[in-house]
Amino acid sequence: MTVRPQMGNAVKFNREPEDSLKIGRRPTWPGSPAGSASARGRQHHSLTSFPGSAWERTASEALPRPDSDGSHRRGLSAIELLVVIAILAVVAAILMPAVLAAQEAARRTACANNFRQIGLATAGYVDAFGCFPPSAVTPWTVALTPYLEDAQVYDAYDHRADPFSDPANISLGAESVKPFVCPSDSEQRVSPFDWVSSNVAGNVELFRPNSRPQSCVDGLSRTGLCVEVSARKGLTQIEGPRLYLGVEDGIHPAGFQLLFADGSVRLMPHNTSASLMQALGTPRGGEIE
């Protein structure tokens, strides 16, 4: 015969509410001392009645403190910081050549504009006097200053003497005229008078007495007027032309500026032959067709 247990004699367990699983409470079993109300009260009192206890401090330190806006934030670790620095270094190494190339292109453009200003100033002088600046006594650079918006240099110059024999003219050589300085080159002082260096050399075949545009039999667009030179050559802004056109040391990596008698400016490559430059320097040689 099968004996079935009666439901009334079943062992009953005290069911604790769900909040008994929270910190400070444990489930109780029948017959345990903690199952009584007094034991539960003593247990709860021992865990929660002492503010600042070790348990509360540990719990508060384990949880991140929220910011004023309620969000939790943390700083970068050392490894993350090193990774960010490495990425920035790689990006800078990639962009730096492009930035330097853009800066040089801007300086080269500014240098070409300086030569265009010199070409316009020469055209203004030719319109006024019918010839190129002769550079007999007054240097061609000084003769063009009124057309370069620097007339005070022309007014201060003593046109009765050359730059080397008049004290006023000697001191004037220390003044700089902006269009004669290349932005890519460093300005230097030339002894013995401490004059300002020049990055523009004029063609002695044109800057001479009685030289007119009609004398350019080869054509104004095929005759060089000025060429870009390095400040290391020691040419000053107050002197007359001392050089024929030639292949010059490069201030710009792409080449050097060449101003033609018609006012156009071209960037000549460094591998330009010396014979071609000499042909461009002669106004009636007939070498260029």
C-alpha positions as CSV (number, residue, x, y, z in Angstrom):
1,M,0.0,0.0,0.0
2,T,1.4,3.4,-1.0
3,V,1.6,6.0,1.7
4,R,1.1,9.5,0.4
5,P,2.3,12.4,2.5
6,Q,-0.4,14.7,3.6
7,M,-0.2,18.3,2.5
8,G,-0.9,19.5,6.0
9,N,2.2,17.7,7.3
10,A,4.6,19.0,4.6
11,V,7.7,20.9,5.8
12,K,7.2,24.6,5.3
13,F,10.0,27.1,4.7
14,N,9.8,30.7,5.5
15,R,9.9,32.7,2.3
16,E,11.7,35.9,2.6
17,P,10.7,38.9,0.5
18,E,12.8,39.7,-2.5
19,D,14.6,42.5,-0.8
20,S,16.2,40.0,1.6
21,L,18.7,39.3,-1.1
22,K,20.0,42.8,-1.0
23,I,23.2,43.7,0.9
24,G,22.7,43.5,4.6
25,R,20.1,40.7,4.6
26,R,20.4,36.9,4.2
27,P,17.7,34.3,3.6
28,T,16.6,32.5,6.8
29,W,15.9,28.9,7.5
30,P,13.5,27.4,10.0
31,G,15.1,27.0,13.4
32,S,18.1,29.2,12.7
33,P,18.8,32.0,15.2
34,A,18.8,34.5,12.4
35,G,15.2,33.5,11.6
36,S,13.8,35.4,14.6
37,A,12.9,39.0,14.4
38,S,15.5,39.9,17.1
39,A,18.3,38.1,15.2
40,R,17.4,39.8,12.0
41,G,17.3,43.1,13.7
42,R,20.8,42.6,15.3
43,Q,22.2,41.5,11.9
44,H,20.8,44.5,10.1
45,H,22.0,46.8,12.9
46,S,25.5,45.4,12.8
47,L,25.9,46.1,9.0
48,T,24.1,49.4,8.5
49,S,24.0,51.2,11.8
50,F,27.6,52.5,11.7
51,P,28.1,55.3,9.1
52,G,31.5,55.2,7.5
53,S,32.2,51.6,8.3
54,A,34.7,49.6,6.3
55,W,31.9,48.0,4.2
56,E,30.4,51.3,3.3
57,R,33.8,52.8,2.4
58,T,34.7,49.8,0.2
59,A,31.4,50.0,-1.6
60,S,31.6,53.7,-2.2
61,E,35.1,53.5,-3.5
62,A,34.3,50.7,-5.9
63,L,31.6,52.7,-7.6
64,P,32.7,55.6,-9.9
65,R,31.5,59.0,-8.8
66,P,29.3,60.8,-11.3
67,D,30.1,64.2,-12.7
68,S,27.8,67.2,-12.2
69,D,25.9,66.2,-15.3
70,G,25.4,62.6,-14.0
71,S,27.8,60.9,-16.4
72,H,30.7,58.8,-15.4
73,R,34.1,59.7,-17.0
74,R,37.6,58.5,-16.7
75,G,41.0,59.7,-17.9
76,L,43.4,58.3,-20.5
77,S,45.8,55.6,-19.5
78,A,49.5,55.9,-20.3
79,I,49.3,53.4,-23.2
80,E,46.3,55.3,-24.8
81,L,48.2,58.6,-24.5
82,L,51.3,57.1,-26.2
83,V,49.1,55.7,-29.0
84,V,47.6,59.2,-29.5
85,I,51.0,60.8,-29.6
86,A,52.3,58.3,-32.1
87,I,49.3,58.9,-34.4
88,L,49.8,62.6,-34.3
89,A,53.5,62.2,-35.0
90,V,52.8,60.1,-38.1
91,V,50.2,62.6,-39.4
92,A,52.6,65.4,-38.9
93,A,55.4,63.5,-40.8
94,I,53.0,63.0,-43.6
95,L,51.7,66.6,-43.8
96,M,54.9,68.4,-43.2
97,P,56.4,68.0,-46.7
98,A,53.1,69.2,-48.2
99,V,53.1,72.2,-45.9
100,L,56.7,73.1,-46.8
101,A,56.0,72.7,-50.5
102,A,53.0,75.0,-50.2
103,Q,55.0,77.6,-48.4
104,E,57.7,77.5,-51.1
105,A,55.1,77.8,-53.8
106,A,53.7,80.9,-52.1
107,R,57.2,82.5,-51.8
108,R,57.9,81.7,-55.5
109,T,54.7,83.3,-56.5
110,A,55.6,86.4,-54.5
111,C,59.0,86.5,-56.1
112,A,57.4,86.4,-59.6
113,N,55.1,89.2,-58.6
114,N,58.2,91.3,-57.6
115,F,59.7,90.7,-61.1
116,R,56.4,91.7,-62.7
117,Q,56.4,95.0,-60.7
118,I,59.9,95.7,-62.0
119,G,58.7,95.0,-65.5
120,L,55.8,97.4,-65.1
121,A,58.1,100.0,-63.5
122,T,60.5,99.7,-66.5
123,A,57.6,100.1,-68.9
124,G,56.6,103.3,-67.1
125,Y,60.1,104.6,-67.3
126,V,60.2,103.8,-71.0
127,D,56.9,105.6,-71.6
128,A,58.2,108.7,-69.8
129,F,61.7,108.9,-71.3
130,G,61.6,106.7,-74.4
131,C,64.6,104.5,-73.3
132,F,65.7,102.1,-70.6
133,P,67.3,103.5,-67.5
134,P,70.8,104.3,-68.7
135,S,72.6,103.6,-65.4
136,A,75.3,106.2,-66.4
137,V,75.3,108.0,-63.0
138,T,72.0,107.1,-61.5
139,P,71.7,103.3,-61.1
140,W,68.8,101.7,-62.9
141,T,67.4,100.4,-59.6
142,V,67.2,103.9,-58.2
143,A,65.8,105.3,-61.4
144,L,62.9,102.8,-61.1
145,T,62.0,103.6,-57.5
146,P,59.4,106.3,-58.3
147,Y,57.5,103.6,-60.3
148,L,57.9,101.1,-57.5
149,E,56.1,103.4,-55.0
150,D,59.4,104.1,-53.3
151,A,60.0,107.7,-54.5
152,Q,61.7,108.8,-51.3
153,V,64.8,106.8,-52.4
154,Y,64.9,108.7,-55.7
155,D,64.4,112.0,-54.0
156,A,67.2,111.4,-51.5
157,Y,69.7,110.3,-54.1
158,D,72.3,112.8,-55.3
159,H,72.1,112.4,-59.1
160,R,75.3,114.4,-59.7
161,A,77.5,111.6,-58.3
162,D,77.7,107.9,-58.5
163,P,76.9,105.6,-55.5
164,F,80.5,105.3,-54.5
165,S,81.7,108.9,-54.2
166,D,78.9,110.7,-52.5
167,P,78.3,110.2,-48.7
168,A,74.6,110.6,-49.0
169,N,74.4,108.0,-51.7
170,I,76.6,105.6,-49.7
171,S,74.3,105.8,-46.8
172,L,71.3,105.4,-49.1
173,G,72.6,102.0,-50.2
174,A,71.7,100.6,-46.8
175,E,68.0,101.2,-47.5
176,S,66.1,98.2,-48.9
177,V,63.6,98.3,-51.8
178,K,61.2,95.4,-51.4
179,P,60.8,94.2,-55.1
180,F,64.6,93.6,-55.2
181,V,64.5,91.0,-52.4
182,C,63.3,87.4,-52.9
183,P,61.1,86.1,-50.0
184,S,62.9,82.7,-50.3
185,D,66.4,84.2,-49.8
186,S,67.9,85.8,-46.7
187,E,68.9,89.4,-47.0
188,Q,72.6,90.1,-46.5
189,R,74.9,93.1,-46.1
190,V,77.6,93.6,-48.6
191,S,80.9,95.2,-47.6
192,P,82.6,97.7,-47.6
193,F,79.6,100.0,-47.2
194,D,77.2,97.6,-45.6
195,W,74.8,97.9,-48.5
196,V,71.7,95.7,-48.8
197,S,72.0,92.7,-51.1
198,S,69.9,92.4,-54.2
199,N,68.3,89.3,-55.8
200,V,67.8,91.0,-59.1
201,A,70.5,91.5,-61.7
202,G,69.9,93.7,-64.8
203,N,71.1,93.0,-68.3
204,V,74.0,95.4,-69.1
205,E,73.0,95.3,-72.8
206,L,69.8,97.1,-72.0
207,F,70.5,99.2,-69.0
208,R,73.1,101.4,-70.8
209,P,72.9,104.9,-72.4
210,N,70.8,105.2,-75.6
211,S,69.3,101.7,-75.2
212,R,65.7,101.7,-76.4
213,P,63.1,99.1,-77.0
214,Q,63.6,99.5,-80.7
215,S,67.1,98.2,-80.3
216,C,65.8,94.8,-79.3
217,V,65.9,93.4,-82.8
218,D,65.4,89.9,-81.5
219,G,62.1,91.0,-80.0
220,L,61.1,92.2,-76.5
221,S,59.6,88.8,-75.7
222,R,63.0,87.1,-76.6
223,T,65.3,89.5,-74.8
224,G,66.0,89.1,-71.1
225,L,65.8,92.2,-68.9
226,C,66.5,91.0,-65.4
227,V,67.4,87.6,-63.8
228,E,67.1,86.3,-60.3
229,V,70.4,85.8,-58.5
230,S,71.3,84.7,-55.0
231,A,72.3,87.2,-52.3
232,R,75.6,85.3,-52.1
233,K,76.7,86.9,-55.3
234,G,77.1,90.2,-53.5
235,L,75.1,92.3,-55.8
236,T,73.6,95.4,-54.2
237,Q,70.4,97.3,-54.9
238,I,72.1,100.6,-55.5
239,E,74.6,99.5,-58.1
240,G,74.2,99.4,-61.8
241,P,74.0,96.2,-63.8
242,R,77.3,94.2,-63.5
243,L,76.2,90.9,-65.0
244,Y,75.2,89.4,-68.2
245,L,72.4,87.0,-68.1
246,G,73.5,83.5,-67.1
247,V,72.5,80.3,-65.4
248,E,72.1,81.2,-61.8
249,D,72.2,79.3,-58.5
250,G,68.7,78.3,-57.6
251,I,67.0,80.1,-54.8
252,H,63.9,78.1,-55.6
253,P,64.0,74.3,-56.0
254,A,62.0,74.6,-59.3
255,G,64.3,77.2,-61.0
256,F,65.0,80.9,-61.2
257,Q,62.9,83.9,-62.4
258,L,63.6,85.6,-65.7
259,L,62.0,88.9,-66.6
260,F,61.8,89.7,-70.3
261,A,61.8,93.1,-71.9
262,D,58.1,92.9,-72.7
263,G,57.3,92.5,-69.0
264,S,56.6,88.7,-69.0
265,V,58.1,86.5,-66.3
266,R,59.1,82.9,-66.7
267,L,60.5,80.3,-64.3
268,M,63.6,78.9,-66.0
269,P,64.8,75.4,-64.9
270,H,68.2,75.0,-63.4
271,N,69.4,72.8,-66.3
272,T,69.0,75.7,-68.8
273,S,72.0,75.8,-71.0
274,A,74.5,78.7,-70.6
275,S,74.4,79.3,-74.4
276,L,70.6,79.9,-74.3
277,M,70.9,82.4,-71.5
278,Q,73.6,84.3,-73.3
279,A,71.4,84.3,-76.4
280,L,68.6,85.8,-74.4
281,G,70.9,88.5,-73.1
282,T,71.8,89.9,-76.5
283,P,69.0,92.1,-77.9
284,R,70.2,91.9,-81.5
285,G,72.2,88.7,-81.8
286,G,69.7,86.8,-83.9
287,E,70.4,83.6,-82.0
288,I,66.8,82.9,-81.1
289,E,64.2,82.4,-83.8
